[in-house]
Amino acid sequence: MQHKSEQYSKIKHRIALINIFLAPLLLWILLAAGVPAYFKNISKLIPGNNYANLIIFYIFIGMLCYIINLPMGFYSGFILERRFSLSNQTLRDWALMEAKKNLIVFIISAPLVVTLYAFLKLYPATWWLWTAFLWFSVSIILAKFAPVIIVPLFYKYSPIKDALLNNRLNQLVSRVGFNSIGVYELNMSKDTKKANAALLGLGKQKRIVLCDTLISSFNHDEIESVMAHELGHHKMNHMWKLIISGGIFTFITFFFTNIIFLKLHNFFGYIMLYDYESLVLIYFIVSVFNLALIPAANALSRRLEKDADEFSLKATHNTSAFISAMKKLSEQNLADVNPGRFYELMLYDHPPIGRRIAFAESFKQNNQNNSK
């Protein structure tokens, strides 16, 4: 099993790294080859105003990028998962999910592209500030409403079917200081054998989701440990911390993007600041900054996950169940227990499972020493 997880993780890690670096590289190649200008000329042939033509231009660019990325996405998301017996999807299921994802991405991103163009045209000196504020606002809206609007397009929520487990989780919720919080089972087994849990949403839409793959494979002690971890995120307002830190990153990114954009705009010889090609240039610069910020964003997320682990250990007083749950997650998901440091910095928003187990063992030892 360990050899199998190492083999699977090795392939997934390499593909993930390629995808991270491919995004800015691909955009740069398109810019250097003059592809945006070519697509702009085609889109202008279709009757309509600048904004309608911009949508057509965006569809061309988006379709080209998707087609280039499709072979690797298909291998990673379908072939590899089936090769390691982690997927329950048929080819039709995978294709349908991809179609849904792309449609949702288009519905969300197309208005952002149009408003970016409008900001460049109407506010050439402060476009970056308006864009950063809009993107930050959209991130809050998505965090709040995605669980009730987007998630149900892919999976179904249902109450916890196991009455004893449901009662135990409700007691845990009350014990850690919540009057009520939505706890749901999600039917992810239709697509995958992997186990997972998550805290989703903000405010009244906030809910804890336990995948049916986790509920069917873990015992009640282990599930309670996982649940306590998610409650820790809720208790310590981790969702808001991530949103605010993401907002700070967004404003910093667009501030420096504006400076570099003005220099590269002249380098490429673009005439108007708000030309269609300018949008691709901006997305290229943003993708480079996002790449540079990945280690910092992951480090913050790993810190919050560690705090949630500590909350779980204190809330349940069951270190053995926590360690057992981590080991099962590793086995069921074929996770690399101890990845290389570079992979951890670039790809892991959770501490590697080996570190989480070591932290739990250290926590248990400290408690024993303090009780003497």
N, C-alpha and C positions, 0 to 999 in steps of 0.2 A: 504493500500500500504506500509506503514512504517513497519508494522508487517511482511509483505511478504519479504521486502528487508532485514530486520534484520535476518529473518529465513534463507534466501538464503545466505547472507554474512557469517553467523555463520558457516554454513556447508562448504562453500568455504574456509574460513579462516582455519578451522581445517584440511581440506584436504591439503591445501597448506603447512601448518606447518609440517604435517606428511611427505609430499614429500621432504621438505627441509632437515629434519633430517634423512629420510630413505636412502638417497643416500650414505652418508658415512657409515651408519650402515650396509647397505647391502653389501658394498664392504668389510668391516671388517669381516663380517660373512663368505663371500666367501673365504677370505684369511685364516681365522682361520680354516675353514673346509677343506682346501686344494683343493678347486674346481679349481683354476687356474692351479695347477700342473696336475690335472686329464685331463683338457681340452688340456693342452699342449701335453700330451702323445698321446691323440687321434689325434690332428692335425699333429703330427710328423709321424703318420702312413700313411698319404697321401703323395704320391711322390711329391717332390718339394723342393725348397730351403728354407732357414730360413724365408725369407720375405713372400713367398707365404703361408707357414705354419702359420706365424704370422697373416695374414689376416683371415685365417680360425679360428684360436684361438680367434681373436677379434670378429668374427661373433658369435661364441659360447657364449662368455661372454656377448655380447650385446643382443643376443636373450634371454638368461636366465634372465638378468636384466629387459628386456622389458616384458617378460611373468609375472614376479613377480609383476611388476607395472601395468600391464594391467587392472586388475579388478578395481583398484582405478581410473585409467585414464579413463576407459570406463564410470564409474559412474559419475565422475566429468565432463567429456567432452561431454557426450551424455545424460545419463539418467537424471542427475540433471538439465541440461539446458532445456530439454523437460518438465520436471516436473514443472518448473517455467515459462513455455511458452516463453522461450528466444531463442529457437533454431528453425530453419527452415530446419534442416538437416534430411534426412532419415538415417537409419542404413547404407545403402550402401554408402551414401555421406560421413558419418563419417569414415567408413572403408577405403574408397578411399583416403581421406585426410590423415589418419594415415599412409597409405602405402607410399604416396608421401613424407610425413615428414620424415619417417624412411629412405627412399632411399636417400633423400637429406642429412640427417645427416650422413649417411654412406659414401657418396661420399666426404663430407667435412672432416669427422673425420678420415677415414681410412688412408689417407696420413699423417695425424698428428701423428697417432700411429706408422706408419712405420718410420717416421723421428725421433720420440722420441727414438725408438729402435736403430736406426742408430747413433744418437748422444751419447747414452749411450755406444755403442760399440766403436765408433771412438774417442770420447772426454769424457772419464770417469770423468775428473776433472772439465770440464766446460760445461757439457751437459745441465745443468739447464739454463745457460746464452743463449745458442743457441736456446733452446726450448722456452724460454720466448720471445726472439726476433722474432721467427717464429710465435708464437701465436699472438703476438702484430701485426705483419704484416698482418696476415690472418684477424684479426679483422678489419683492415682498408680496406682491399680488400672487405670483406663482406659488410661493411657499405656503400662502394661506389657502388658496383654492385648488391647487393641484390634487390634493387627496380626494376632493369631492367631485371634481370635474374630469381630470385627466386619468387618474388611476382606474376608475371604473370602466374606462374604455378598453382596458386590458385585462383587468381581474375583478372578481366579485368579492365584496366584503360580506362576512357573515358572522353572527355571534359565535363565541367559543362553544363548540358542541359538547365537549366534555364537561358535565355539570360540576364534578368535583374540582376539576382544574379551574373552571370559571369562578367558583366560589373562593378558591385559594388565591387567585389573582386579585379578586376584589378585596379580599382581606389585606393583601399586600398593599394595594392602592391606598386603603384607609390607614394602614399602619405607618406609611411614610408621609402622611399628611395631606392627602387629596380627598375631597368629598366625592368627586366623580371624574372619570376620564374614560373616553371611549377606547375599548380594547376589542380588536377585531381579528378574525382569522381570514387570511387571504389565500385564494385557491391557486397558488403558484405551481402546484404539482402538475398542472396541465401542460406546463412548458419545461420545467426543470426539476431535477432531483436535489438541487442545492437548498440548504436551509438558510433562513435569514429572519431578521426582525428589524423594525425601524420605528422611529418617532416621526410622524408626519404632521404637517399643518401648523397653523397658528390660531390662537384664540379659541373660539367655539368649534373650529374645524380641526383642532388638535386631536390626534388619536395615535394609539400604539397599535402597530400591526405585527402579528405573528403569522408567519407563513405556515400553511398546512403541512409542508414538508418538515418543518421544525417540530410542530406539535405531534406529528405521528412518529417521530424518531427519538425524541428526547423524553425523559421521565419528568415527573412534576417538579422535583427539586431543581433540575436543570433548567426547565422552562421558567420557573420562578426567578432563578438567577439571571436569565436573559431579560426577563421582564423588568427586574429591578434595575438593570443597566439602562434600559430605555427610560424608566422613571427618573433615573439620575439626570439624564439629558433634560427632561422636563423640569425637574426641581431646580436645576442650576441654570436655566434659561439658555441652554447651549444653542438652540435654534436662532435666537436673537443675536447671540454673540457671533455666530457664523455669518448672519445676514449683515450685521454692522461692519464686521471686518471685511466682508466681501465688498460692501459699499465703499469703504476706505480704499481698498485696492482698486476699485473701479475709478474713483476720482483721481487717484494718483496716476493710474494708467492713462486716462484720457488727457490729463494735464501734459504729460511728457509726449503722448502721441501727437498732440497738436504741434509741439515744437519740431518733432522729427518730420511730421507730415508736411509742414511748410517747406522744409529743405528738400525732401524727396519729390514733392510736387514739382518743383523747378527742375530737379534732376531728370524726371521723366518727360519734361516738356509739356505738361498738361496746361491747357489755356485757362479754363475756369476752375475756381476752387471747388465748385459744387458739381463738377462733371461726374458722369457715371464711373469713370475709371478711378476717380478720387475715392469712391466708397471702397473699392477693392483694396486700394492702397492703405486706407485707414484700417480695414479689417486685418491686413497683413501686419501692420505695426502693432495692433492690439494683440494679435496672436503671438507675436514675439515677446511682448511684455507678459502675457499670460504664461508663456513657457518659463520665463525667468522667475515668475512668482510662485510656480508650482511647489517648490520645496518649502517655502514659508507657509503657504496655505495648508499643505499636508502636515507640517509640523504643528500648526495650531490645532488642526482637527485631531491629530494623535494625542495632543495634550488633553483635549476635552474628552476623548474616548477613555483615556486613562483615569480621569476624574470620575467618569461614569462607572468604570470598573470598580473603583474604590467605593463609590456609593453603593453598588450592588453588594459588595462584600460586607459592608457595614450593615446594610438593611436586612440581609438574609442570615448573616452569621453562619454561612455554609460555604466555606472555601472549597471543600471537596466537590460540591455540586458545580461550582463555578469552573474549576479545573476540568472536571468531566465534560462540561458543556463545551469548553474550548477545544478539547481533544476531539469531540464528536463533530464540531464545526469543521475542524481541520480535515478529518477523515471524509466527511460527507461532501465537502466542497473542494476536496483535493487542494487545499491551501498549503502554500509553502510555510512551514513553521518558522524557519529562520532564513529569510531571503538576504541577499547581499545588501550592503549599506546603500549603494547607489539606487537599487531598486526601491528600497524603503523610502528614500528621500523623494523620489520622483513619482512613485506609484501608490504608496500606501497612505491612505487617510485614516486608517486604524493601525494601532501598534501590531506588529506581527504576532501571531498566536503564541510563539515561543516566549516573547517578552511579556505577554499578558499572563501566561501561566507562571513565569518566574516572578512577576509582580504579586500574584495571588499567594504563592508560596512564601514570599518575603513578608507579605501582610500577615499571614498565619503565624509565622515565626515571631514576628514582633509582638503580636497579641499574646502569644504564649509567654514570652519573656516579661511582658508588662503585667501579666496575671500572677507571676511568681512573687 
